[in-house]
Amino acid sequence: MPLCPACQQPASKRNGRDRRGRQKYACRPCRRTFTENTVSAFSGYRWPREVIVMAVRWYLAYPLSSRQVLELLAERNIDVSHRTVLNWVQTFGTQLAAEVRRHRGRVGRRWFVDEVFLFRKNQKRYLYRAIDDDGVVIDVLLRDHRDTASAEAFFRQAIERTGVIPDEVVSDHHQSYVKAVATTCPGAQHIRTGLHRARGETTKAIERSHVPMRDRLRNCRGLKRTETGQRFLEGFEAMRYLRRGGRPGAGHLVRGPGRHTRVREVVAAIHALGHGLRRQP
């Protein structure tokens, strides 16, 4: 018997079926009835989980606007507004990203860190990103300021989410990284270098990893707010990780299985992750 979403006690008995034919359960301690769909993150939405996950995947994986996703859905007799598509992305993009982080392998202990400028009209924001030796994106953080506090916040978030403290951090000569690394991971060796170096360490790997993200933002004309931008970027990086199979690349499908087979595997993985999403308390 499934657990009651209200009191977390096992259901006492089956209690018929609802209008959609789903099995209902009755909980004797709290006298509530529920279905297995009650605890789903998609409970209460008009459209089924498969439609919502498909729309979110299209928006995050491809250079499409919300109105273009609307047209693709309309071709399939699914009538929603472009604002609904954006709401789905904001709501479920971060949850899918959290599921991807939970299922992916452990990241390396050698981190390449860099920040990139993002512009929208007269607004300037700063995106902090880090990758490991294998090119896997460790974490992203969008901030309004480029200072020591932002760098420290990025390292704390990355360490908390991954459970890994780096042994070596490679960055450019931005001064804020010196104190941030010393504060958040004091045992790590900090290598300060540049992009164009004839020998030794270079930041070329992390600089090149910015390209797919920049290409995607060019289509949506930048990020309007820091909070919504952070949610979008987390979902974008998670979708890119799945499409690359966790391996380095420029955002395209990696070699291995046939291209068509790989696409189907990625779609199946995303829908499996969506099936496991639970309603937030």
Secondary structure, DSSP 8 states (H G I E B T S, - for coil): --B-TTT--B--EEEEE-TTS-EEEEETTTTEEEETTTTBTTTT-SS-HHHHHHHHHHHHHSS--HHHHHHHHHTTT----HHHHHHHHHHHHHHHHHHHHHHS----SEEEEEEEEEEETTEEEEEEEEE-TT--EEEEEEES--SHHHHHHHHHHHHHHH----SEEEE-S-THHHHHHHHH-TTSEEEE--SS-SSS--SHHHHHHTHHHHHHHHHTTS-S-HHHHHHHHHHHHHHHHHHTTTS-SSSS--SSS-HHHHHHHHHHHHHHHHHT-B---
